[in-house]
Amino acid sequence: MERKLSLPQYLEEKGIPSDLIQTIESVFTLRSYKKGCNILSMGENTKVLCLLLQGIVRGVYIDEEGMEVTKCFSKEGEWCCFYNILSDSPSEFWIETLEDCQVAEIAVEQLRDLMKQYQQFRNLFDELYKNAFILIDEKGVSFQRMHAKERYLHFVNKYADIEERVKQEYIASYIGITPSSLSRIKREL
């Protein structure tokens, strides 16, 4: 289910002290994107990180056969565009809005400054990186050990709120099957 979030609400939920919230909030910019826009283009270096306040996005790349592959989804309360900020390398995928989105953007340099100044903010991003690593590892394990039906059930269990909001072909791509295979699996359930 779509929810609208505010930046102060998010920071408070993440344990940032109220006296820091206003300071941190002042370096963010609110921005809206229409459905179908790219927040980050493939080959572009990440200049800003985005916290989704409303809407959903997907990370997409083109495989060796020229097919679009959904790498990841992000929804309200989740960050996007942070995968390549550690290496400061060009993005190997793009971020596409799947709904009208509102984001809170922060420039990478301002983010780094806040992390140096405020341990609580650094802890927040340490947790985000840890969770991103776990997610990547979980996805790799699911592709190695689970059959298509199990991957779909795992997706639905983990991302029930996303499943109803995105095209089925994106879900199929994310779990590594064709849309027709996904339709067959759903009929069997």
C-alpha positions in Angstrom: 0.0 0.0 0.0 1.3 3.4 -1.0 2.1 5.7 1.9 3.3 9.3 2.0 6.2 10.0 4.3 7.9 13.2 5.4 11.6 13.6 5.8 11.3 14.6 9.5 9.1 11.6 10.1 11.6 9.3 8.4 14.5 10.7 10.4 12.6 10.4 13.6 11.7 6.8 12.9 15.4 6.1 12.3 16.3 7.4 15.7 17.8 10.8 14.7 17.5 13.1 17.7 14.9 15.9 17.2 17.5 18.6 17.7 19.4 17.3 14.6 16.4 16.8 12.4 16.0 20.4 11.4 19.7 20.7 10.7 19.8 17.6 8.5 16.5 18.5 6.8 17.9 21.9 5.7 20.4 20.2 3.3 17.8 18.2 1.5 15.8 19.3 -1.5 12.2 18.1 -2.1 11.6 17.1 -5.7 8.8 15.5 -7.7 9.1 13.1 -10.6 6.3 12.0 -13.0 5.8 8.3 -13.7 8.2 7.1 -16.4 11.0 9.5 -15.6 14.6 8.5 -15.0 16.0 9.7 -11.7 19.5 8.4 -12.6 20.6 7.5 -16.1 22.9 4.6 -17.0 26.5 5.8 -17.3 25.9 8.8 -15.0 27.8 9.3 -11.8 25.6 9.6 -8.8 25.4 13.2 -7.7 22.5 13.0 -5.3 20.9 10.3 -3.2 17.2 10.1 -3.0 14.9 9.1 -0.2 11.5 8.1 -1.6 8.8 9.9 0.3 6.0 8.8 -2.1 6.0 6.4 -5.0 8.0 3.5 -6.3 11.1 3.1 -8.6 13.1 0.3 -10.1 16.7 -0.1 -11.0 17.0 -1.4 -14.6 19.9 -2.6 -16.8 20.2 -4.2 -20.2 21.5 -7.8 -20.3 23.8 -9.4 -22.9 20.7 -10.3 -25.0 19.5 -6.7 -25.1 16.6 -7.4 -22.6 15.7 -5.0 -19.7 16.3 -6.6 -16.3 14.9 -5.2 -13.1 17.7 -5.1 -10.6 15.8 -3.7 -7.6 12.7 -1.9 -6.4 12.5 1.0 -3.9 9.4 2.4 -2.2 8.5 4.9 0.4 11.0 5.1 3.2 13.8 3.6 1.0 16.8 5.1 -0.7 17.7 4.9 -4.3 20.8 6.0 -6.3 23.3 4.9 -3.6 24.8 1.8 -5.1 27.8 3.4 -6.7 28.6 6.3 -4.4 31.4 4.3 -2.7 33.3 3.7 -5.9 32.2 7.0 -7.5 31.9 5.1 -10.8 29.3 5.5 -13.5 26.0 3.7 -12.9 25.6 0.4 -14.7 21.8 0.8 -14.5 19.2 3.5 -14.5 16.5 4.4 -11.9 13.0 4.6 -13.4 9.9 6.0 -11.6 7.0 3.5 -11.8 4.6 5.9 -10.1 4.6 9.7 -9.6 7.2 10.1 -7.0 8.2 12.7 -4.4 11.8 12.4 -3.1 14.1 14.2 -0.7 17.4 14.6 -2.4 20.8 15.2 -0.9 24.0 15.9 -2.7 26.7 13.2 -2.2 29.2 15.7 -0.8 26.6 17.1 1.7 25.8 13.5 2.7 29.5 12.8 3.4 29.8 16.0 5.4 26.7 15.1 7.5 28.2 11.6 8.1 31.4 13.2 9.3 29.7 15.7 11.6 26.9 13.5 13.1 27.5 10.0 14.3 23.8 9.3 14.4 23.6 10.1 10.7 26.6 7.9 10.0 25.0 5.0 11.9 21.9 5.4 9.7 23.9 5.0 6.5 26.0 2.2 8.0 22.7 0.3 8.6 21.6 1.1 5.0 24.8 -0.3 3.5 24.5 -3.4 5.7 20.9 -4.0 4.6 21.8 -3.5 0.9 24.6 -6.1 1.3 22.2 -8.5 2.9 19.6 -7.9 0.2 22.1 -8.6 -2.6 23.3 -11.7 -0.8 19.7 -13.0 -0.3 18.9 -12.4 -4.0 22.0 -14.3 -5.0 21.2 -17.2 -2.8 17.6 -17.3 -4.0 18.7 -17.6 -7.6 21.1 -20.4 -6.7 18.9 -22.4 -4.4 15.3 -21.7 -5.2 13.1 -22.8 -8.1 11.1 -20.1 -10.0 7.9 -20.7 -7.9 9.9 -20.4 -4.6 11.5 -17.2 -5.8 8.1 -15.7 -6.6 6.7 -16.8 -3.2 9.8 -15.3 -1.5 9.2 -12.0 -3.5 5.5 -11.9 -2.5 6.4 -12.6 1.1 9.1 -10.0 1.3 7.5 -7.3 -1.0 3.8 -7.8 -0.8 3.2 -4.1 -0.9 5.2 -3.8 -4.2 3.6 -6.7 -6.0 0.3 -5.0 -6.5 1.8 -1.7 -7.6 4.2 -2.7 -10.4 3.8 -4.5 -13.8 4.1 -8.2 -13.6 6.8 -8.2 -16.3 9.0 -6.2 -13.9 8.5 -8.8 -11.1 9.2 -11.6 -13.6 12.4 -9.9 -14.6 13.4 -9.3 -11.0 13.0 -13.0 -10.1 14.7 -14.1 -13.3 11.7 -15.7 -15.3 9.6 -14.7 -18.3 6.2 -13.0 -17.8 4.5 -16.1 -19.2 6.2 -18.3 -16.6 5.1 -15.9 -13.9 1.5 -16.1 -15.2 1.7 -19.9 -15.1 3.0 -19.9 -11.5 0.3 -17.5 -10.4 -2.4 -19.7 -12.0 -1.0 -22.8 -10.1 -1.1 -21.1 -6.7 
